[in-house]
Amino acid sequence: MPEVTRTAGLTLIGYLARRMPGEAAHDVGVCEARNASERRLKAARKAR
């Protein structure tokens, strides 16, 4: 793998992993996340 590609990938991973100071780690389970997503989609459909 080219060094540039490796560095870009690691930089992206680091960027995506950052949290704000004091922000808790992600603790929502799959079911909770799916339910929240379905509620957002339903609300978006009503807004049209």
Steps between C-alpha positions, in 0.01 A plus 500: 500500500644842410609709798276788391193272501590357839550846650173627353311200640647541848429873493136435408464241777642744752270778380192279523596370846527845661247609757442831670656530848261351753292326234417142592591212273226364277276271702188465285422144400394383156130486588500849648687644201263330256193634685643852502577476129148381422353791700715749307397350167134506597526866607677589174222337298234697690689825437470460123 
